Amino acid sequence: MTNTVVTSQPKQRLNFIDYLRGIAVLWMIEVHVVDICLATTLKDGWFYNVINISNGFVSVCFITCAGAGFALAADRKANEYRAFQPALWQYLKRLSHILLLAFWLHLPAFSLQRTLQSSYQEWLRLLECDVLHTIVYSSIAALVLLMLIKNTTIRTSIYALLAAVFFFATPFVWQWDSFQSLPMFFATWFAKQPISKFPVFPFAGYFFAGAALTGFFLQTPDKTLFAKRGA
């Protein structure tokens, strides 16, 4: 009796996604430097307004790149994930580290005793949904779909449908008081700004949009034409 080993496809990269990731990193540094270091008296005028509006695209870039990265990994490692091989546990371990970091960045104080004695507002800040939270929750949802649906075209189409749902359902979700129906931990996923800075509605839509576009790009025979139409 022989053991069957499921192997992944050769690793491939899409350079434009790497470029976008690099731009997003530099852009994020600019956002925080300008926000913290720029004098309040200079935060006015058309030039600052243009910069401030453009800064709103940074987190969107990160989330979209995360979706694209997931689609690339899924294209190579789907069989390993479904066979519960080490690649799956390594990926889940990576998501756990990201989620732990996301909550650590929101600690009201760098003290366990102080954190346990937090007020309601401090717990709300600790559990608020931010960029890293949305990426992890979206990744887990996309992973479940990957495990259940083997057909790449159908799965990619579902990613596109989910992106549309997250975008267009947002006004209705934001009218719902999630804290009346769900525990605080889950309620913050749906709470509108400013309670949660980047709730899953609508920001998970960017993750699934990135996954869908990358999935369709990998499947199309004429990638140059697809890129031109997308642009």
N, C-alpha and C positions, 0 to 999 in steps of 0.2 A: 504494500500500500504506500503510495507516494503522497507527499504533501504538496498541495497546490499553492504557489506563491503568486499573489496578484501584484503586478508591477505597474507603476505609473508611466505615462507617456513622457518622452523627453521634454525637459524644461524649455519653455519658450518665453520670450519677453516681448512686450510691445513698448518700444522706446518712447512713444508719445505719452504713455501713462507714467513712465519714470520721469519724464520731463515735467509733467504736470505735478507730480508729487514733489519734485525739487522746487518748483516755483511756489507751491503751496507752503512748503517749509519756510522759505525765505519771506514769503508774504506774511506768514503768521508772526515771524520775528518783528517785521515792520509794524504789524498791528499793535503788538504789546509795547514796543518801544515808543511809538507815537502816543499811545493811550496813557502811558505812565510818565514819560519824560517831557512831552510837549507842554509848554506853559498854557494855562487855561485861557489867557488872553489871545493866544494864537489859534485856538480852536473855534475859528469863525471864518466866514468868507467862502467864496465859491470853490477855491482850491482845496481847502480842508474838507468841504462838503463832498467834493468828488472823491477824495481819498477815503473819507469815512464810508461812503456808499460802496466803493470798491472793496473795502475791507470786509463787507458782508458776504463776499463770495468765497472767502478763505475756507471757512468751515464747510461750505458746500463742496468745495474742491476736495477736501479731505474725505468727506463721506462718500462722494462719487468715486474717488480713487479706491476706497475700501471695497466698494461694490465691484469695481472693475477687477481688483486684485482677487476677490473671491471667485469671480467667474473664470479667471485664468487658472487658479488653483483647482477649481472644480473640473475644468476641462482635462487636467492632467491626473488628478488624484481621486476622481469619483469612485473608481473601483476599489481603491485602498480604503476609502472612507466607509463604503458599504460593507466591506469585509472586516471592519473594525480592526484594521491593522494599526501599527504605531503612529502612522501619519495622522489618523483621526485624533488620537489622544494627545499628540503633540499640538495639534491645532486647537483643541479644547483647552489645553493648558495655556496656550498663548492668549486665548480669549479671556481666561480666568485672570491672568496677570494684568491685562488691559482693564478689566472691570475693577480689579482691586486697586489699581492706580487711579481710576476714575473716582472711586469713593474716597481714597486717601487724599486726593486733591481738594475734597470738599469737607474734610474734617473741620469742625468748629474750633478745635484746639488739638495740639499735638500731645494729648494726654488721654489715656483710656478712661480714667476716672472722670475727667472733665467732660468727655464726650458722652459718657453714660448719664451724666447729670444735665444734659442739654435740654434747653427749652423746646417748645413745639416749633418755633420759628427756626431754631438751629437744626433740629432734626429734618425740617423741611428743606433746608439748604443742603444738608448732607445727602438727602435722597433725591434731590432735583436731577432731572434728566439732562445730561450735557452731551457734547459731541461723542466722547468715548463710550458713554452708555448706549447711545443710539446705534453706534457702529457694532457694538457687541450684541445687542438685542436683535438687530437686523441680520447679523451674521448667523446667529443661532437659527432664526426663522428660515434663512436661505439654506442652511445646512440640512434642516429637517426636510425641506422640499427636495434637496439633492438626494437624500437617502430614500425618499419615497417615489420619486419620479425619475426613471432612467432615460426617457426620451429627452434629448437635449433641446430640441426645438420646442416641445411642449413646455418644458421647464423654463426656458428663456422667455417664452410668451407669457407665462404666469408671472415672471419677474416684472415684465413690462406692465401687465395688468395691475399688479400690486403697486407699482410706482404711481399709476394713475389714481388708484384708490386712495393712497396716502395723500396725494396732492388735492384731489377734488373733495374728499370727505373732511378735510381739515376744518372748514367753517362750521360744520355740524358737530364735530367732535369737540371743538372749543366752546360750543354752547352748552355742553354737558358738564355738570359738576361731578367729576370723577371721584372726588373725595367723599361724596355722599354714598357712593356705591362700592368703592374698593378700598382695601387697606392702603395706607399712605405710600408704601413701597411701590405698588402698582399704579396708584393714582397719579403719581408724578410723571409717569410715562406719557400721560395724555393731557396733563395740565398745560394750559397755554402760557405763553410768556406774560409776565416775567417770572412766574413761579418756577418753570423749567425753561432754561435758555434754549435748548434744542430738543424739544419733545419728539417722540416718534412720529407724530402727526405735525407737520408734513415732512420732517427731515429724513425719516426712513425712506421716503420716496426717492431721495437722491441716491441712496445706496442701491435700491433695486433698479433705478434708472441706469446707473453705472454698470450693474451686473447684466441688465438686458442689452444695453448697447454693445458691451464687450462680447456677450454671447452671440449676438447677431453678426457682429464683425468677424468673429472667428469662423462662423458658418458660411459667410458669403464667399462665393468664388472670386468676385471682383472687388477686392478690398479697397482699391484706389477709388473706384466709382462710389462705393459705399461711404468712404470718408468725405468725398466731395459733396455728396448729397447731405450728409450729416452736417457739414460745415455750413 
